[in-house]
Amino acid sequence: MKRKFSIGIFFISLMFSAGLLLNASHSEAAKFNMDLDSKVKGFLESHNGQWVDWNVPEVDGKVLYDLIIRNNYKKALEIGTSTGYSAIWMAWALTKTNGKLITIEINEDRYKKALENFKEAGLSEYIDARLADAHDLVEKLKGPFDFIFSDADKDGYKNYFMALAPKLKVGGCFTAHNVSWTGDSGIKAFLDYVGSLPDFETRIDNSSPEGISISCKK
């Protein structure tokens, strides 16, 4: 009887200790997230109004952030890093979903500046930045992805989509910036194409004048 009692006490103590360790781990994770949130917010506030070189406006950064969190996306791809503003919004969201972003930039100066910004914002470990021509690289990426954002050459939008749609998970979304430029032939060809696909549902978010198309795979 004493031995059974002792074994019972041992297992209760073990479970209690495990609970304490789990709570401590959760507390540390929560503190890390709060510290990171504070760092990212501080970075964005200190650089407000400084984003040029074809970066998205703040409202569109928030649209991307909300889409990733709302759908719990984890494997994201960006075509057209510029100096990193949209990537920071997406990577920040991915810190909440335990995900990661691959982002592609063809211009070396913008790529180097983006790396500096990612480091200053505290998000480098969540971003795999590639200096490459996206027309070549997207064909080689294995995927699968559940979120894609295109903000590069508009004539390439349709080709990017065609190369990446098979690598997009069901429920995932391909988003594209500047789709309000309806006079642009590349934008028109892209929107006509995605709008014709029965296995994708496309809508336009007009939170900013530039517009973001959101094409989700059924």
C-alpha positions as CSV (number, residue, x, y, z in Angstrom):
1,M,0.0,0.0,0.0
2,K,2.8,2.4,0.9
3,R,4.6,1.6,-2.3
4,K,1.5,2.3,-4.4
5,F,1.0,5.5,-2.4
6,S,4.5,6.6,-3.1
7,I,4.2,5.9,-6.8
8,G,1.0,7.9,-6.9
9,I,2.7,10.9,-5.2
10,F,5.6,10.6,-7.6
11,F,3.4,10.8,-10.7
12,I,1.4,13.7,-9.2
13,S,4.6,15.6,-8.5
14,L,5.9,14.8,-12.0
15,M,2.7,16.1,-13.6
16,F,2.8,19.2,-11.4
17,S,6.4,19.9,-12.4
18,A,5.5,19.5,-16.1
19,G,2.6,21.9,-15.7
20,L,4.9,24.5,-14.1
21,L,7.4,24.0,-17.0
22,L,4.7,24.4,-19.6
23,N,3.3,27.5,-17.9
24,A,6.8,29.0,-17.7
25,S,7.3,28.2,-21.4
26,H,4.1,29.9,-22.3
27,S,5.0,32.9,-20.3
28,E,8.3,33.2,-21.9
29,A,6.7,32.9,-25.4
30,A,4.2,35.5,-24.5
31,K,6.9,37.9,-23.3
32,F,8.9,37.3,-26.5
33,N,5.9,38.1,-28.6
34,M,5.2,41.2,-26.7
35,D,8.8,42.4,-27.0
36,L,8.8,41.6,-30.7
37,D,5.5,43.4,-31.3
38,S,6.9,46.4,-29.5
39,K,10.1,46.4,-31.6
40,V,8.2,46.1,-34.9
41,K,5.7,48.8,-33.9
42,G,8.6,51.1,-32.9
43,F,10.4,50.4,-36.2
44,L,7.3,51.2,-38.3
45,E,6.5,54.3,-36.3
46,S,10.1,55.6,-36.6
47,H,10.2,55.1,-40.3
48,N,6.7,56.4,-41.0
49,G,6.6,58.5,-44.2
50,Q,10.1,57.3,-45.3
51,W,9.0,54.4,-47.6
52,V,9.6,55.1,-51.2
53,D,10.8,52.8,-54.1
54,W,7.4,51.3,-54.8
55,N,6.5,50.1,-51.3
56,V,2.8,49.6,-50.5
57,P,0.9,52.2,-48.4
58,E,0.3,51.4,-44.7
59,V,-3.3,50.5,-45.2
60,D,-2.3,47.8,-47.7
61,G,0.3,46.5,-45.3
62,K,-2.5,46.1,-42.8
63,V,-4.6,44.2,-45.3
64,L,-1.9,41.7,-45.9
65,Y,-1.2,41.4,-42.1
66,D,-4.9,40.7,-41.4
67,L,-5.3,38.1,-44.3
68,I,-2.4,36.1,-42.9
69,I,-3.6,36.1,-39.3
70,R,-7.3,35.6,-40.1
71,N,-6.5,32.5,-42.2
72,N,-3.6,31.2,-40.1
73,Y,-1.3,31.2,-43.2
74,K,2.2,29.9,-42.5
75,K,4.1,29.6,-45.9
76,A,4.1,32.9,-47.7
77,L,5.9,34.2,-50.8
78,E,6.4,37.8,-52.0
79,I,7.4,38.7,-55.5
80,G,8.9,42.2,-55.3
81,T,10.5,43.0,-52.0
82,S,11.5,46.6,-52.8
83,T,13.0,47.9,-49.5
84,G,10.9,45.6,-47.4
85,Y,7.8,47.4,-46.1
86,S,5.2,44.9,-47.2
87,A,7.5,42.0,-46.2
88,I,7.7,43.5,-42.7
89,W,3.9,43.5,-42.4
90,M,3.6,39.9,-43.6
91,A,6.5,38.6,-41.5
92,W,5.0,40.3,-38.5
93,A,1.8,38.4,-39.1
94,L,3.7,35.2,-39.6
95,T,5.3,35.5,-36.1
96,K,1.7,35.0,-34.9
97,T,1.1,31.8,-37.0
98,N,4.6,30.3,-36.6
99,G,5.2,30.8,-40.3
100,K,7.9,32.2,-42.6
101,L,8.1,34.4,-45.7
102,I,10.2,34.0,-48.8
103,T,10.6,37.4,-50.6
104,I,12.3,38.0,-54.0
105,E,13.9,41.2,-55.2
106,I,15.8,41.8,-58.4
107,N,17.5,45.1,-57.6
108,E,20.6,44.7,-55.4
109,D,20.5,48.1,-53.7
110,R,16.8,47.7,-52.7
111,Y,17.6,44.1,-51.6
112,K,20.4,45.3,-49.3
113,K,18.3,48.0,-47.8
114,A,15.5,45.5,-47.2
115,L,17.9,43.3,-45.3
116,E,18.9,46.2,-43.1
117,N,15.2,47.0,-42.4
118,F,14.4,43.4,-41.6
119,K,17.2,43.3,-39.0
120,E,16.3,46.6,-37.5
121,A,12.6,45.5,-37.2
122,G,13.7,42.2,-35.5
123,L,12.2,40.0,-38.2
124,S,15.2,38.6,-40.0
125,E,14.6,35.0,-38.8
126,Y,11.1,35.0,-40.2
127,I,12.2,36.2,-43.7
128,D,14.1,34.3,-46.4
129,A,15.2,37.1,-48.7
130,R,16.4,36.2,-52.2
131,L,18.3,38.4,-54.6
132,A,17.0,37.0,-57.9
133,D,14.9,37.5,-61.0
134,A,11.5,36.2,-60.0
135,H,10.7,35.1,-63.5
136,D,13.4,32.5,-63.1
137,L,13.1,31.7,-59.4
138,V,9.3,31.1,-59.1
139,E,9.6,28.2,-61.5
140,K,12.2,26.5,-59.2
141,L,10.4,27.1,-55.9
142,K,8.9,23.9,-54.6
143,G,6.1,25.2,-52.4
144,P,3.5,24.5,-51.3
145,F,2.5,28.0,-50.3
146,D,-0.7,29.2,-48.7
147,F,-0.2,33.0,-49.3
148,I,1.4,34.8,-52.2
149,F,1.8,38.6,-52.8
150,S,2.8,39.9,-56.1
151,D,4.1,43.5,-56.4
152,A,6.6,43.4,-59.2
153,D,6.4,44.0,-62.9
154,K,2.7,44.2,-63.9
155,D,3.3,42.4,-67.3
156,G,4.5,39.4,-65.3
157,Y,1.5,39.1,-63.0
158,K,-0.3,36.5,-65.2
159,N,2.9,34.4,-65.7
160,Y,3.7,34.5,-62.0
161,F,0.2,33.3,-61.2
162,M,0.3,30.5,-63.8
163,A,3.6,29.3,-62.4
164,L,2.5,29.4,-58.7
165,A,-1.2,28.4,-58.8
166,P,-0.3,24.7,-58.8
167,K,1.9,25.3,-55.8
168,L,-0.9,27.1,-53.9
169,K,-2.8,25.1,-51.2
170,V,-6.5,24.8,-51.4
171,G,-7.8,27.7,-49.2
172,G,-4.7,29.7,-50.0
173,C,-4.7,33.1,-51.7
174,F,-2.7,34.8,-54.5
175,T,-2.8,38.5,-53.9
176,A,-1.6,41.2,-56.3
177,H,-1.0,45.0,-55.8
178,N,-1.9,48.0,-58.0
179,V,-4.8,46.2,-59.6
180,S,-6.7,49.5,-59.8
181,W,-4.4,50.4,-62.7
182,T,-7.0,49.1,-65.1
183,G,-5.4,50.9,-68.0
184,D,-2.3,48.8,-67.6
185,S,-2.3,45.9,-70.1
186,G,-0.5,43.5,-67.8
187,I,-3.0,44.2,-65.0
188,K,-6.0,43.7,-67.3
189,A,-4.6,40.4,-68.7
190,F,-4.0,39.2,-65.2
191,L,-7.5,40.1,-63.9
192,D,-9.2,38.7,-66.9
193,Y,-7.4,35.4,-66.5
194,V,-7.9,34.9,-62.8
195,G,-11.5,36.0,-63.1
196,S,-12.2,33.2,-65.6
197,L,-10.9,30.4,-63.4
198,P,-13.6,28.2,-61.8
199,D,-11.3,26.9,-59.1
200,F,-10.4,30.5,-57.8
201,E,-12.6,33.1,-56.3
202,T,-11.3,36.7,-56.8
203,R,-12.3,39.9,-55.1
204,I,-10.7,43.4,-55.0
205,D,-9.8,45.1,-51.7
206,N,-10.0,48.9,-52.3
207,S,-8.7,49.9,-48.9
208,S,-6.2,52.1,-50.8
209,P,-6.5,53.7,-54.3
210,E,-3.9,51.1,-55.6
211,G,-6.2,48.1,-54.9
212,I,-5.3,44.5,-54.0
213,S,-6.8,41.5,-55.8
214,I,-7.3,38.5,-53.6
215,S,-7.7,35.2,-55.5
216,C,-8.4,32.2,-53.2
217,K,-8.1,28.6,-54.4
218,K,-11.3,26.6,-53.9
